[in-house]
Each structure stands twice: as structure tokens, then as C-alpha cells.
Amino acid sequence: MKQNLVQLALVVADYDEAIAFYVDKLKFTLLEDTTLSETKRWVRVAPPGSEGCCLLLAKAASDEQKSRVGNQTGGRVFLFLHTDNIRRDHENLKAQGVTIVRPPQTESYGTVLVFADLYGNLWDLIEPPTV
């Protein structure tokens, strides 16, 4: 048996502002932006060079969904992004005005920093140790 996790839904307040953040500030690739109705789009983004899981930017459509924007995990780190160069990416995040919650630290699993996306969701950016 073989299965793959291919995408995660990230609840956002607005498609265009979310695209701007992920594509312009984080340098993600816009994989798809398809209009499904007057109020719904299918928007997928992925980190540069990624061949794995992507994010589906899903606009909140109800009051309950709106209450989850920026807090899908109750304040815990939500998403984990590996990088091949944390110093480069840290500089880019700072230059783009992205909120750094915790600066780079060396841990047993690599060098990690925590940043917040435009809504406040927390991300770990991790450069695994070289072997």
C-alpha cells in the first residue's frame, strides 16, 4: 500500500491577500488559481522546488470558519517547512516584514526559527542537519 499527503487546507480571510503573502513574501509558487463560483476559488501554492504537499488556500465561508483564520491549531505551530538554507530564508523573511516569533536556534533536529504568517498561524522553518 502506498499513500501520499498531497495538500492541506489553510483557512484564509481573502484569496488575493493570501496569494500575495505566500507568493510575494515567502516565494511560494502559485500552482493554481481557478474560479469555481462568484465566491469560491481553488487556489494552491507550494514552496519553491517542492515536489510534495501543497497548501490549498481556502477562503472562510462561515462565521465558524472565519473564527479559525490564523488559529487553526489553538496557538501551536501549525506547519513545518524544511529549507536548504535557513540564513538566506531568515534574511528574506526579515526583508519582507514577516513576523519572526523566535530567531534561529540550533536543536538536535536542525536549525529552526518560528515565524507567523499574515493571519498569525505559526510555522517552523527548519534546516535539517547535513549528514
C-alpha positions, 0 to 999 in steps of 0.5 A: 500500500502506498499513500501520499499527503498531497495538500492541506487546507489553510483557512484564509480571510481573502484569496488575493491577500493570501496569494500575495503573502505566500507568493510575494513574501515567502516565494511560494509558487502559485500552482493554481488559481481557478474560479469555481463560483462568484465566491469560491476559488481553488487556489494552491501554492507550494514552496519553491522546488517542492515536489510534495504537499501543497497548501490549498488556500481556502477562503472562510465561508462561515462565521465558524470558519472565519473564527479559525483564520490564523488559529487553526491549531489553538496557538501551536505551530501549525506547519513545518517547512524544511529549507536548504538554507535557513540564513538566506530564508531568515534574511528574506523573511526579515526583508519582507516584514514577516513576523519572526516569533523566535530567531534561529536556534540550533536543536538536535533536529536542525536549525529552526526559527518560528515565524507567523504568517499574515493571519498569525498561524505559526510555522517552523522553518527548519534546516535539517542537519547535513549528514 
